[in-house]
């Protein structure tokens, strides 16, 4: 079995890492559209055009399923990607993230009413309102939340991806910037659920948790790996031989545009990985 | 007369503002390649491809001269742009910035020897070494610096553009980030010349000056406007009628991808400007 992971850049590596941990019996193709990153600052029309082009590349690679790790593409171009890939199943990160956030309600005392659910993501993801809409729909149509109320907040955190890509992960500036973003919510609510809706944020999950003591912090990168593992598709699909699994084929639309920290991550790979960095430059 | 200003995004607005101040007797066409920003994270090959496409758009607009406001394009694609535009004159920002930095040597006491010249720019500009090479060449071939020595340093400041675009211009985090970048040089040298080699940096010129007390801070956005004003081309070119000048035609490859702060700038325009925001989406 070969699973495709698509991201606008390198953030999807967090999703791939989680997938490999949970689903070691499959091979992976990772496609990062580094020639066009970041999607977060582009318009919906252009995000759809670029996502379709990437889906076509992955279809040619004959993947058995596709994970859209990019939150922006999941929010704005999922159905366009599904049309290209059909009948191959496509998993976005938004719905699994929403399931994880609502699942975390069980960990919050019934005395907290309503429970604040704070979505933290890039500006494009927040502006798409994909998480907010999915949270409200799923909550209203679910049977398990009868005795709860939620209040959804969405906060764009556009400075975090640059800080992470620069490697300022242990830097006091990172904590200050996170505090600036969460302060208004923390002031109003002592407990709640924070949903990290950006592939880069698992790298700073602990910093979010430190900035939001008393809150449950969940992230959609981990959630989508869990969703795939539990899916009917995965349970019934044929797995490859043990000797031939766990490989990652790396594709970047502009391999020269890889951030330094991502190169290190790819080089520190599992010895079993067979790595092919493949330029697919858009003319 | 119609002057084209090309930038990867909106930073070139600082160059346009300076041009309009100095050269009010001309019309302008501004082209921001917002569909593909930022150039700073792309590979040299892709930067050249994108720059050529933009030069072709501006040639069709029949500009009389072109300012390449984008430092990344000036550093990596100037000759490709010149080939497309010939015989129309093309001005990059690197050489004017270098002239301004070397000119500032006169303001530094002879007791400072060598004089440190610190180039501050995005990662792509620094990696191109365009400023460093031009500084050393111009210095070695100049006659006016015989009694001086210089030492060139280049520092990438990749977090500053995101902070500026987010409007964190008066924020303590901005000052902290600048201090982090300049600290090693300030520790070694009490006086020197700092050359701001990024179109966004004029917006935070004062913060750089505050972080580098005793240093001369020059920026290439202002320098290129001065270079055009002093050029043979400008002195001999025919000027338009007074009634018909100072207009700016705005073009963006993706007008929906404009940062909020840039929209505000364009809306707070001089009443004489005739503004046309023109979508030129790349398919």
Interface residues (C-beta under 8 A of the other chain):
Chain A: X34 X35 X36 X37 X41 X42 X43 X44 X45 X46 X49 X158 X159 X162 X163 X165 X166 X168 X173 X176 X177 X180 X254 X255 X256 X257 X259 X281 X283
Chain B: X34 X35 X36 X37 X41 X42 X43 X44 X45 X46 X49 X158 X159 X162 X163 X165 X166 X168 X173 X176 X177 X180 X254 X255 X256 X257 X259 X281 X283
